[in-house]
């Protein structure tokens, strides 16, 4: 199996290098460049020390190859972005975990006029290790969303969204339940300055499982969007959230927050921090109160090289369901190097480490991986 992977890797990598010599233009252009078609091919090879994200520590060598066709139309009132992709993955030893996953995403954007917004549609098949259930899962994922923003007067604007998502597992024999999620939100923006908005809003989220369970989340948040400080920009929101479980009649309240901010230390060096505190539902129908904090750094050298590194930590408290009382804590870090030859060819080498501590014995594990990726777009 090893030689087969190596030969496939060498052949695909050589093809991508040849493609990188093509001119930096779209694969096809129509309507005076308003309609463009791009193609992206990538191949990855790496090592994963724990492909199931559990305490068994099953390791393997993996290869991934993907091909994506991207259509862009920027003409008229509505812009269209569409991507059709196929991702193939294979393992040297655990061949039963090989996968072939298609995906389709469409986005319609209205960026001009008094009312702006977008409509998104997506479907994808995903294969991944789920640390909540300590299994590799395969699922079909369906998503659609409608977002809009309407300025009432000079300083005040209303924004809102409607979204639907569904996770449909291919195999439910391990006790996995499918999940449908309905979300609606509304926000009021106040232009405090030309570069900073104050925002406050409400979100309701209803989660239905295939076993008949339902939870309803009510979240009230406020925050700042745009320039947070002199060199810090992004979005920071915080508030209070309540989850109601219809099956048990219980409710749980918790602090909630979401933040994504970037500090441009210099033209070449930047720091990005993210915080996410929210409720979620696992594949075994347990409610989880999760907190995740990450800090990422990137430095671009003159020329074609750049370095990046990241560190993160978080916790997951299971508040109902079969895992009620379970507590997980994790720490992760990663580092890598990027190389950009031109608009057609990019390469990256990444190392990542993840460790999870849990009062459930099967969920305590560590995981590290090394991945080399080559990508060509034309």
C-alpha atoms as a printed R data frame, in Angstrom:
    type eleno elety resid chain resno       x      y       z
1   ATOM     1    CA   UNK     A     1   0.000  0.000   0.000
2   ATOM     2    CA   UNK     A     2   2.900  2.357   0.785
3   ATOM     3    CA   UNK     A     3   4.477  2.228  -2.727
4   ATOM     4    CA   UNK     A     4   1.053  2.759  -4.313
5   ATOM     5    CA   UNK     A     5   0.576  5.944  -2.269
6   ATOM     6    CA   UNK     A     6   4.077  7.213  -3.103
7   ATOM     7    CA   UNK     A     7   3.666  6.693  -6.844
8   ATOM     8    CA   UNK     A     8   0.261  8.401  -6.829
9   ATOM     9    CA   UNK     A     9   1.749 11.280  -4.834
10  ATOM    10    CA   UNK     A    10   4.694 11.760  -7.206
11  ATOM    11    CA   UNK     A    11   2.507 11.607 -10.318
12  ATOM    12    CA   UNK     A    12  -0.074 14.061  -9.004
13  ATOM    13    CA   UNK     A    13   2.557 16.431  -7.628
14  ATOM    14    CA   UNK     A    14   4.379 16.494 -10.954
15  ATOM    15    CA   UNK     A    15   1.140 17.303 -12.772
16  ATOM    16    CA   UNK     A    16   0.435 20.232 -10.436
17  ATOM    17    CA   UNK     A    17   3.927 21.639 -10.996
18  ATOM    18    CA   UNK     A    18   3.412 21.496 -14.755
19  ATOM    19    CA   UNK     A    19   0.052 23.252 -14.454
20  ATOM    20    CA   UNK     A    20   1.676 26.061 -12.441
21  ATOM    21    CA   UNK     A    21   3.464 27.288 -15.559
22  ATOM    22    CA   UNK     A    22   0.164 28.273 -17.226
23  ATOM    23    CA   UNK     A    23  -0.682 32.020 -17.506
24  ATOM    24    CA   UNK     A    24  -2.475 33.533 -14.485
25  ATOM    25    CA   UNK     A    25  -5.904 33.630 -16.107
26  ATOM    26    CA   UNK     A    26  -9.236 31.926 -15.534
27  ATOM    27    CA   UNK     A    27  -9.692 28.583 -17.252
28  ATOM    28    CA   UNK     A    28 -12.564 30.109 -19.278
29  ATOM    29    CA   UNK     A    29 -13.883 33.680 -19.569
30  ATOM    30    CA   UNK     A    30 -17.125 34.728 -21.215
31  ATOM    31    CA   UNK     A    31 -19.175 37.910 -21.541
32  ATOM    32    CA   UNK     A    32 -16.081 40.172 -21.521
33  ATOM    33    CA   UNK     A    33 -14.741 38.553 -18.369
34  ATOM    34    CA   UNK     A    34 -17.954 38.861 -16.346
35  ATOM    35    CA   UNK     A    35 -18.352 35.070 -16.361
36  ATOM    36    CA   UNK     A    36 -15.309 33.124 -15.211
37  ATOM    37    CA   UNK     A    37 -14.601 29.449 -14.639
38  ATOM    38    CA   UNK     A    38 -11.675 28.309 -12.472
39  ATOM    39    CA   UNK     A    39 -10.388 24.832 -11.708
40  ATOM    40    CA   UNK     A    40  -8.469 23.908  -8.563
41  ATOM    41    CA   UNK     A    41  -6.625 20.646  -7.952
42  ATOM    42    CA   UNK     A    42  -4.857 19.676  -4.745
43  ATOM    43    CA   UNK     A    43  -3.134 16.673  -3.249
44  ATOM    44    CA   UNK     A    44  -2.110 16.007   0.351
45  ATOM    45    CA   UNK     A    45  -0.094 13.306   2.042
46  ATOM    46    CA   UNK     A    46   0.439 12.977   5.761
47  ATOM    47    CA   UNK     A    47   0.503 11.045   8.985
48  ATOM    48    CA   UNK     A    48  -2.246 11.015  11.641
49  ATOM    49    CA   UNK     A    49  -1.504  9.437  15.016
50  ATOM    50    CA   UNK     A    50  -5.178  8.976  15.976
51  ATOM    51    CA   UNK     A    51  -7.587  8.717  13.051
52  ATOM    52    CA   UNK     A    52 -10.574  7.834  15.269
53  ATOM    53    CA   UNK     A    53 -10.013 10.533  17.948
54  ATOM    54    CA   UNK     A    54 -10.290  8.044  20.812
55  ATOM    55    CA   UNK     A    55  -8.121  6.331  23.444
56  ATOM    56    CA   UNK     A    56  -7.066  3.472  21.120
57  ATOM    57    CA   UNK     A    57  -4.586  5.688  19.277
58  ATOM    58    CA   UNK     A    58  -4.957  4.020  15.873
59  ATOM    59    CA   UNK     A    59  -2.501  5.738  13.513
60  ATOM    60    CA   UNK     A    60  -2.217  5.729   9.725
61  ATOM    61    CA   UNK     A    61  -0.755  7.386   6.653
62  ATOM    62    CA   UNK     A    62  -3.309  9.171   4.484
63  ATOM    63    CA   UNK     A    63  -3.509 10.722   1.031
64  ATOM    64    CA   UNK     A    64  -6.155 13.154  -0.171
65  ATOM    65    CA   UNK     A    65  -6.842 14.448  -3.651
66  ATOM    66    CA   UNK     A    66  -9.494 16.970  -4.657
67  ATOM    67    CA   UNK     A    67 -10.744 18.706  -7.763
68  ATOM    68    CA   UNK     A    68 -13.014 21.760  -7.718
69  ATOM    69    CA   UNK     A    69 -14.688 23.792 -10.465
70  ATOM    70    CA   UNK     A    70 -15.582 27.365  -9.499
71  ATOM    71    CA   UNK     A    71 -17.984 29.568 -11.448
72  ATOM    72    CA   UNK     A    72 -18.096 33.350 -10.878
73  ATOM    73    CA   UNK     A    73 -20.555 35.756 -12.491
74  ATOM    74    CA   UNK     A    74 -20.218 39.416 -11.532
75  ATOM    75    CA   UNK     A    75 -22.672 41.139 -13.841
76  ATOM    76    CA   UNK     A    76 -25.991 42.797 -13.157
77  ATOM    77    CA   UNK     A    77 -27.670 43.279  -9.818
78  ATOM    78    CA   UNK     A    78 -27.017 39.737  -8.510
79  ATOM    79    CA   UNK     A    79 -23.558 38.152  -8.411
80  ATOM    80    CA   UNK     A    80 -23.278 34.372  -8.541
81  ATOM    81    CA   UNK     A    81 -20.561 32.197  -7.002
82  ATOM    82    CA   UNK     A    82 -20.725 28.435  -7.414
83  ATOM    83    CA   UNK     A    83 -18.352 25.571  -6.568
84  ATOM    84    CA   UNK     A    84 -18.587 21.887  -7.515
85  ATOM    85    CA   UNK     A    85 -15.923 19.751  -5.839
86  ATOM    86    CA   UNK     A    86 -14.914 16.152  -5.226
87  ATOM    87    CA   UNK     A    87 -12.607 15.022  -2.423
88  ATOM    88    CA   UNK     A    88 -11.002 11.559  -2.437
89  ATOM    89    CA   UNK     A    89  -9.203 10.109   0.585
90  ATOM    90    CA   UNK     A    90  -7.397  6.863   1.273
91  ATOM    91    CA   UNK     A    91  -5.587  5.280   4.233
92  ATOM    92    CA   UNK     A    92  -2.582  2.975   4.010
93  ATOM    93    CA   UNK     A    93  -3.865  0.459   6.608
94  ATOM    94    CA   UNK     A    94  -7.491  1.322   7.435
95  ATOM    95    CA   UNK     A    95  -8.765  1.005   3.882
96  ATOM    96    CA   UNK     A    96 -12.362  0.642   5.111
97  ATOM    97    CA   UNK     A    97 -12.187  4.343   6.033
98  ATOM    98    CA   UNK     A    98 -11.408  5.462   2.449
99  ATOM    99    CA   UNK     A    99 -13.903  8.034   1.203
100 ATOM   100    CA   UNK     A   100 -15.187  9.788  -1.906
101 ATOM   101    CA   UNK     A   101 -17.013 12.998  -1.010
102 ATOM   102    CA   UNK     A   102 -18.723 15.387  -3.454
103 ATOM   103    CA   UNK     A   103 -19.893 18.896  -2.561
104 ATOM   104    CA   UNK     A   104 -21.864 21.696  -4.201
105 ATOM   105    CA   UNK     A   105 -22.143 25.312  -3.012
106 ATOM   106    CA   UNK     A   106 -24.052 28.220  -4.542
107 ATOM   107    CA   UNK     A   107 -24.134 31.857  -3.427
108 ATOM   108    CA   UNK     A   108 -26.250 34.695  -4.813
109 ATOM   109    CA   UNK     A   109 -25.121 38.132  -3.613
110 ATOM   110    CA   UNK     A   110 -26.825 41.515  -3.874
111 ATOM   111    CA   UNK     A   111 -24.173 44.051  -2.924
112 ATOM   112    CA   UNK     A   112 -25.684 47.260  -4.282
113 ATOM   113    CA   UNK     A   113 -28.873 49.185  -3.570
114 ATOM   114    CA   UNK     A   114 -30.606 50.050  -0.343
115 ATOM   115    CA   UNK     A   115 -31.171 46.436   0.703
116 ATOM   116    CA   UNK     A   116 -28.165 44.109   0.442
117 ATOM   117    CA   UNK     A   117 -27.784 40.451   1.260
118 ATOM   118    CA   UNK     A   118 -27.096 36.934   0.077
119 ATOM   119    CA   UNK     A   119 -28.683 33.540  -0.435
120 ATOM   120    CA   UNK     A   120 -26.503 30.466   0.096
121 ATOM   121    CA   UNK     A   121 -27.178 26.809  -0.738
122 ATOM   122    CA   UNK     A   122 -24.886 23.890  -0.037
123 ATOM   123    CA   UNK     A   123 -24.702 20.112   0.102
124 ATOM   124    CA   UNK     A   124 -21.653 18.003   0.930
125 ATOM   125    CA   UNK     A   125 -20.648 14.537   2.030
126 ATOM   126    CA   UNK     A   126 -18.163 14.572   4.917
127 ATOM   127    CA   UNK     A   127 -15.915 11.955   6.528
128 ATOM   128    CA   UNK     A   128 -14.206 12.946   9.769
129 ATOM   129    CA   UNK     A   129 -13.219 11.941  13.280
130 ATOM   130    CA   UNK     A   130 -15.729 13.249  15.841
131 ATOM   131    CA   UNK     A   131 -14.114 13.771  19.298
132 ATOM   132    CA   UNK     A   132 -17.543 13.951  20.959
133 ATOM   133    CA   UNK     A   133 -18.466 10.371  19.992
134 ATOM   134    CA   UNK     A   134 -14.889  9.086  19.379
135 ATOM   135    CA   UNK     A   135 -15.722  7.639  15.986
136 ATOM   136    CA   UNK     A   136 -15.095  8.400  12.343
137 ATOM   137    CA   UNK     A   137 -18.448  9.473  10.945
138 ATOM   138    CA   UNK     A   138 -19.797  9.845   7.426
139 ATOM   139    CA   UNK     A   139 -22.679 12.197   6.782
140 ATOM   140    CA   UNK     A   140 -24.513 14.235   4.190
141 ATOM   141    CA   UNK     A   141 -24.697 17.884   5.202
142 ATOM   142    CA   UNK     A   142 -27.319 20.279   3.800
143 ATOM   143    CA   UNK     A   143 -27.271 24.028   4.420
144 ATOM   144    CA   UNK     A   144 -29.189 27.031   3.205
145 ATOM   145    CA   UNK     A   145 -29.200 30.601   4.458
146 ATOM   146    CA   UNK     A   146 -30.686 34.006   3.705
147 ATOM   147    CA   UNK     A   147 -28.982 37.159   5.044
148 ATOM   148    CA   UNK     A   148 -29.948 40.786   4.525
149 ATOM   149    CA   UNK     A   149 -29.198 44.312   5.751
150 ATOM   150    CA   UNK     A   150 -31.410 47.385   5.426
151 ATOM   151    CA   UNK     A   151 -30.415 50.950   6.442
152 ATOM   152    CA   UNK     A   152 -33.298 52.728   8.215
153 ATOM   153    CA   UNK     A   153 -31.629 56.123   8.502
154 ATOM   154    CA   UNK     A   154 -28.032 57.324   8.268
155 ATOM   155    CA   UNK     A   155 -26.814 55.776  11.514
156 ATOM   156    CA   UNK     A   156 -29.241 52.874  12.038
157 ATOM   157    CA   UNK     A   157 -29.493 49.629  10.073
158 ATOM   158    CA   UNK     A   158 -31.413 46.420  10.540
159 ATOM   159    CA   UNK     A   159 -29.937 43.041   9.617
160 ATOM   160    CA   UNK     A   160 -31.401 39.563   9.760
161 ATOM   161    CA   UNK     A   161 -30.911 35.964   8.740
162 ATOM   162    CA   UNK     A   162 -32.797 32.715   8.237
163 ATOM   163    CA   UNK     A   163 -30.924 29.414   8.037
164 ATOM   164    CA   UNK     A   164 -31.534 25.694   7.828
165 ATOM   165    CA   UNK     A   165 -28.995 22.916   8.285
166 ATOM   166    CA   UNK     A   166 -29.207 19.137   8.389
167 ATOM   167    CA   UNK     A   167 -26.669 16.456   9.253
168 ATOM   168    CA   UNK     A   168 -27.778 13.077   7.887
169 ATOM   169    CA   UNK     A   169 -25.472 10.214   8.953
170 ATOM   170    CA   UNK     A   170 -24.829  7.474   6.429
171 ATOM   171    CA   UNK     A   171 -24.697  4.805   9.171
172 ATOM   172    CA   UNK     A   172 -26.821  5.198  12.316
173 ATOM   173    CA   UNK     A   173 -26.013  1.750  13.710
174 ATOM   174    CA   UNK     A   174 -23.662  3.219  16.353
175 ATOM   175    CA   UNK     A   175 -26.498  5.178  17.914
176 ATOM   176    CA   UNK     A   176 -25.931  8.348  15.896
177 ATOM   177    CA   UNK     A   177 -28.971 10.569  15.369
178 ATOM   178    CA   UNK     A   178 -29.580 12.919  12.452
179 ATOM   179    CA   UNK     A   179 -29.931 16.599  13.304
180 ATOM   180    CA   UNK     A   180 -31.982 19.390  11.695
181 ATOM   181    CA   UNK     A   181 -31.381 22.979  12.795
182 ATOM   182    CA   UNK     A   182 -33.541 26.053  12.111
183 ATOM   183    CA   UNK     A   183 -32.138 29.486  12.945
184 ATOM   184    CA   UNK     A   184 -33.537 33.026  12.756
185 ATOM   185    CA   UNK     A   185 -31.905 36.222  13.982
186 ATOM   186    CA   UNK     A   186 -32.313 39.976  13.876
187 ATOM   187    CA   UNK     A   187 -29.800 42.721  14.693
188 ATOM   188    CA   UNK     A   188 -29.770 46.497  15.043
189 ATOM   189    CA   UNK     A   189 -26.579 48.299  13.970
190 ATOM   190    CA   UNK     A   190 -25.696 51.806  15.139
191 ATOM   191    CA   UNK     A   191 -22.869 53.600  13.287
192 ATOM   192    CA   UNK     A   192 -20.992 54.992  16.288
193 ATOM   193    CA   UNK     A   193 -18.191 56.255  14.021
194 ATOM   194    CA   UNK     A   194 -17.373 55.851  10.338
195 ATOM   195    CA   UNK     A   195 -15.268 52.761  11.195
196 ATOM   196    CA   UNK     A   196 -17.088 51.306  14.197
197 ATOM   197    CA   UNK     A   197 -20.637 49.955  14.616
198 ATOM   198    CA   UNK     A   198 -22.418 49.029  17.816
199 ATOM   199    CA   UNK     A   199 -24.716 46.028  17.408
200 ATOM   200    CA   UNK     A   200 -27.330 44.243  19.472
201 ATOM   201    CA   UNK     A   201 -29.677 41.427  18.589
202 ATOM   202    CA   UNK     A   202 -31.645 38.266  19.265
203 ATOM   203    CA   UNK     A   203 -31.312 34.735  17.845
204 ATOM   204    CA   UNK     A   204 -33.590 31.721  18.126
205 ATOM   205    CA   UNK     A   205 -32.349 28.266  17.153
206 ATOM   206    CA   UNK     A   206 -34.448 25.085  17.080
207 ATOM   207    CA   UNK     A   207 -32.698 21.706  16.866
208 ATOM   208    CA   UNK     A   208 -34.667 18.548  16.006
209 ATOM   209    CA   UNK     A   209 -33.181 15.051  16.101
210 ATOM   210    CA   UNK     A   210 -34.323 11.961  14.188
211 ATOM   211    CA   UNK     A   211 -35.237 10.291  17.502
212 ATOM   212    CA   UNK     A   212 -37.854 12.985  18.214
213 ATOM   213    CA   UNK     A   213 -35.873 15.167  20.615
214 ATOM   214    CA   UNK     A   214 -35.944 18.966  20.380
215 ATOM   215    CA   UNK     A   215 -34.053 21.863  21.958
216 ATOM   216    CA   UNK     A   216 -34.736 25.586  21.606
217 ATOM   217    CA   UNK     A   217 -32.040 28.230  22.164
218 ATOM   218    CA   UNK     A   218 -32.725 31.909  22.866
219 ATOM   219    CA   UNK     A   219 -29.662 34.192  22.707
220 ATOM   220    CA   UNK     A   220 -29.427 37.941  23.410
221 ATOM   221    CA   UNK     A   221 -26.105 39.575  22.509
222 ATOM   222    CA   UNK     A   222 -24.472 42.967  22.025
223 ATOM   223    CA   UNK     A   223 -21.093 44.022  20.733
224 ATOM   224    CA   UNK     A   224 -18.856 46.000  18.387
225 ATOM   225    CA   UNK     A   225 -18.144 45.542  14.672
226 ATOM   226    CA   UNK     A   226 -15.339 47.157  12.674
227 ATOM   227    CA   UNK     A   227 -12.408 48.857  14.375
228 ATOM   228    CA   UNK     A   228 -12.238 47.672  17.969
229 ATOM   229    CA   UNK     A   229  -9.041 49.576  18.865
230 ATOM   230    CA   UNK     A   230  -6.463 51.518  16.864
231 ATOM   231    CA   UNK     A   231  -4.966 48.450  15.110
232 ATOM   232    CA   UNK     A   232  -7.506 45.833  16.152
233 ATOM   233    CA   UNK     A   233 -10.471 45.163  13.862
234 ATOM   234    CA   UNK     A   234 -13.174 42.525  13.643
235 ATOM   235    CA   UNK     A   235 -16.375 41.584  15.467
236 ATOM   236    CA   UNK     A   236 -16.902 41.018  19.208
237 ATOM   237    CA   UNK     A   237 -20.281 39.977  20.647
238 ATOM   238    CA   UNK     A   238 -21.335 38.681  24.060
239 ATOM   239    CA   UNK     A   239 -24.549 38.064  25.944
240 ATOM   240    CA   UNK     A   240 -26.749 35.466  27.612
241 ATOM   241    CA   UNK     A   241 -28.326 32.324  26.187
242 ATOM   242    CA   UNK     A   242 -30.941 29.840  27.413
243 ATOM   243    CA   UNK     A   243 -31.414 26.294  26.094
244 ATOM   244    CA   UNK     A   244 -34.784 24.587  26.638
245 ATOM   245    CA   UNK     A   245 -34.996 20.808  26.268
246 ATOM   246    CA   UNK     A   246 -38.527 19.774  25.333
247 ATOM   247    CA   UNK     A   247 -37.909 16.100  26.154
248 ATOM   248    CA   UNK     A   248 -36.853 16.700  29.776
249 ATOM   249    CA   UNK     A   249 -38.542 20.039  30.397
250 ATOM   250    CA   UNK     A   250 -35.242 21.414  31.729
251 ATOM   251    CA   UNK     A   251 -33.595 24.699  30.781
252 ATOM   252    CA   UNK     A   252 -29.977 25.792  31.052
253 ATOM   253    CA   UNK     A   253 -28.673 29.345  31.005
254 ATOM   254    CA   UNK     A   254 -25.131 30.325  30.120
255 ATOM   255    CA   UNK     A   255 -22.892 33.173  29.010
256 ATOM   256    CA   UNK     A   256 -22.475 33.217  25.225
257 ATOM   257    CA   UNK     A   257 -19.904 34.996  23.055
258 ATOM   258    CA   UNK     A   258 -18.393 35.089  19.596
259 ATOM   259    CA   UNK     A   259 -15.372 37.114  18.529
260 ATOM   260    CA   UNK     A   260 -12.980 37.251  15.609
261 ATOM   261    CA   UNK     A   261 -10.407 40.023  15.685
262 ATOM   262    CA   UNK     A   262  -7.178 40.745  13.810
263 ATOM   263    CA   UNK     A   263  -4.263 42.905  14.900
264 ATOM   264    CA   UNK     A   264  -2.020 44.004  12.042
265 ATOM   265    CA   UNK     A   265   1.227 44.361  13.998
266 ATOM   266    CA   UNK     A   266   3.063 45.298  10.792
267 ATOM   267    CA   UNK     A   267   2.663 44.892   7.058
268 ATOM   268    CA   UNK     A   268   4.131 41.390   7.325
269 ATOM   269    CA   UNK     A   269   3.016 40.202  10.761
270 ATOM   270    CA   UNK     A   270  -0.559 39.756  11.974
271 ATOM   271    CA   UNK     A   271  -2.337 38.148  14.932
272 ATOM   272    CA   UNK     A   272  -5.893 36.799  14.819
273 ATOM   273    CA   UNK     A   273  -7.859 35.817  17.904
274 ATOM   274    CA   UNK     A   274 -11.195 33.985  18.047
275 ATOM   275    CA   UNK     A   275 -13.578 33.105  20.874
276 ATOM   276    CA   UNK     A   276 -16.685 30.936  20.594
277 ATOM   277    CA   UNK     A   277 -19.004 30.156  23.529
278 ATOM   278    CA   UNK     A   278 -22.228 28.420  22.523
279 ATOM   279    CA   UNK     A   279 -24.539 25.452  22.959
280 ATOM   280    CA   UNK     A   280 -24.368 22.534  20.524
281 ATOM   281    CA   UNK     A   281 -25.901 19.069  20.063
282 ATOM   282    CA   UNK     A   282 -23.744 15.976  19.584
283 ATOM   283    CA   UNK     A   283 -24.359 13.050  17.241
284 ATOM   284    CA   UNK     A   284 -25.641 11.078  20.250
285 ATOM   285    CA   UNK     A   285 -28.203 13.784  21.142
286 ATOM   286    CA   UNK     A   286 -26.399 15.281  24.125
287 ATOM   287    CA   UNK     A   287 -26.411 19.036  24.738
288 ATOM   288    CA   UNK     A   288 -22.971 20.586  25.199
289 ATOM   289    CA   UNK     A   289 -21.938 23.980  26.527
290 ATOM   290    CA   UNK     A   290 -18.700 24.656  24.646
291 ATOM   291    CA   UNK     A   291 -15.966 27.268  24.921
292 ATOM   292    CA   UNK     A   292 -13.063 27.630  22.478
293 ATOM   293    CA   UNK     A   293 -10.273 30.238  22.398
294 ATOM   294    CA   UNK     A   294  -7.642 30.458  19.643
295 ATOM   295    CA   UNK     A   295  -4.759 32.752  18.742
296 ATOM   296    CA   UNK     A   296  -3.111 32.518  15.307
297 ATOM   297    CA   UNK     A   297  -0.031 34.336  14.021
298 ATOM   298    CA   UNK     A   298   1.214 34.770  10.464
299 ATOM   299    CA   UNK     A   299   4.423 36.292   9.171
300 ATOM   300    CA   UNK     A   300   5.109 36.889   5.461
301 ATOM   301    CA   UNK     A   301   8.721 37.029   4.336
302 ATOM   302    CA   UNK     A   302   9.730 39.110   1.338
303 ATOM   303    CA   UNK     A   303   9.163 36.894  -1.680
304 ATOM   304    CA   UNK     A   304   7.270 33.622  -1.627
305 ATOM   305    CA   UNK     A   305   7.477 32.221   1.907
306 ATOM   306    CA   UNK     A   306   5.342 32.719   4.993
307 ATOM   307    CA   UNK     A   307   5.147 31.130   8.442
308 ATOM   308    CA   UNK     A   308   2.133 30.591  10.653
309 ATOM   309    CA   UNK     A   309   1.454 29.213  14.124
310 ATOM   310    CA   UNK     A   310  -1.577 28.805  16.324
311 ATOM   311    CA   UNK     A   311  -2.514 27.875  19.862
312 ATOM   312    CA   UNK     A   312  -5.917 27.098  21.348
313 ATOM   313    CA   UNK     A   313  -7.756 25.715  24.356
314 ATOM   314    CA   UNK     A   314 -11.318 24.995  25.335
315 ATOM   315    CA   UNK     A   315 -13.817 23.016  27.322
316 ATOM   316    CA   UNK     A   316 -17.049 21.102  26.715
317 ATOM   317    CA   UNK     A   317 -19.564 20.530  29.503
318 ATOM   318    CA   UNK     A   318 -22.284 17.961  28.717
319 ATOM   319    CA   UNK     A   319 -25.484 19.155  30.358
320 ATOM   320    CA   UNK     A   320 -27.999 16.446  29.381
321 ATOM   321    CA   UNK     A   321 -28.459 13.231  27.405
322 ATOM   322    CA   UNK     A   322 -26.526  9.972  27.726
323 ATOM   323    CA   UNK     A   323 -23.269 11.858  28.435
324 ATOM   324    CA   UNK     A   324 -24.762 14.101  31.136
325 ATOM   325    CA   UNK     A   325 -22.013 15.112  33.569
326 ATOM   326    CA   UNK     A   326 -19.143 14.484  31.179
327 ATOM   327    CA   UNK     A   327 -16.456 17.186  31.110
328 ATOM   328    CA   UNK     A   328 -13.808 17.563  28.390
329 ATOM   329    CA   UNK     A   329 -10.861 19.971  28.299
330 ATOM   330    CA   UNK     A   330  -8.502 20.337  25.353
331 ATOM   331    CA   UNK     A   331  -5.295 22.036  24.280
332 ATOM   332    CA   UNK     A   332  -4.017 22.350  20.723
333 ATOM   333    CA   UNK     A   333  -1.224 23.993  18.792
334 ATOM   334    CA   UNK     A   334  -0.033 23.992  15.205
335 ATOM   335    CA   UNK     A   335   2.724 25.443  13.046
336 ATOM   336    CA   UNK     A   336   3.573 25.454   9.379
337 ATOM   337    CA   UNK     A   337   5.171 27.054   6.379
338 ATOM   338    CA   UNK     A   338   3.591 28.242   3.119
339 ATOM   339    CA   UNK     A   339   5.219 28.636  -0.286
340 ATOM   340    CA   UNK     A   340   3.537 30.551  -3.142
341 ATOM   341    CA   UNK     A   341   5.176 30.182  -6.545
342 ATOM   342    CA   UNK     A   342   2.547 32.257  -8.387
343 ATOM   343    CA   UNK     A   343  -1.227 32.524  -8.747
344 ATOM   344    CA   UNK     A   344  -1.284 28.913  -9.924
345 ATOM   345    CA   UNK     A   345   0.773 26.984  -7.383
346 ATOM   346    CA   UNK     A   346   0.931 26.916  -3.588
347 ATOM   347    CA   UNK     A   347   2.450 24.449  -1.138
348 ATOM   348    CA   UNK     A   348   2.224 24.079   2.638
349 ATOM   349    CA   UNK     A   349   3.694 21.863   5.337
350 ATOM   350    CA   UNK     A   350   1.765 21.735   8.621
351 ATOM   351    CA   UNK     A   351   2.186 20.069  12.005
352 ATOM   352    CA   UNK     A   352  -0.681 20.017  14.525
353 ATOM   353    CA   UNK     A   353  -1.111 18.629  18.041
354 ATOM   354    CA   UNK     A   354  -4.335 18.091  19.982
355 ATOM   355    CA   UNK     A   355  -4.841 16.662  23.474
356 ATOM   356    CA   UNK     A   356  -8.189 16.037  25.164
357 ATOM   357    CA   UNK     A   357  -8.708 15.335  28.867
358 ATOM   358    CA   UNK     A   358 -12.051 13.862  29.936
359 ATOM   359    CA   UNK     A   359 -13.737 12.242  32.925
360 ATOM   360    CA   UNK     A   360 -15.027  9.667  30.390
361 ATOM   361    CA   UNK     A   361 -12.125  7.256  29.880
362 ATOM   362    CA   UNK     A   362 -12.696  6.581  26.160
363 ATOM   363    CA   UNK     A   363 -12.582 10.318  25.418
364 ATOM   364    CA   UNK     A   364  -9.141 11.039  26.831
365 ATOM   365    CA   UNK     A   365  -6.615 11.022  23.986
366 ATOM   366    CA   UNK     A   366  -3.912 12.898  22.152
367 ATOM   367    CA   UNK     A   367  -3.497 13.346  18.406
368 ATOM   368    CA   UNK     A   368  -0.812 14.796  16.193
369 ATOM   369    CA   UNK     A   369  -0.460 15.002  12.444
370 ATOM   370    CA   UNK     A   370   1.922 16.144   9.726
371 ATOM   371    CA   UNK     A   371   0.518 17.157   6.321
372 ATOM   372    CA   UNK     A   372   2.126 18.236   3.066
373 ATOM   373    CA   UNK     A   373  -0.275 19.899   0.630
374 ATOM   374    CA   UNK     A   374   0.119 21.045  -2.981
375 ATOM   375    CA   UNK     A   375  -2.542 23.179  -4.689
376 ATOM   376    CA   UNK     A   376  -2.856 24.501  -8.236
377 ATOM   377    CA   UNK     A   377  -5.576 26.906  -9.456
378 ATOM   378    CA   UNK     A   378  -6.059 28.023 -13.030
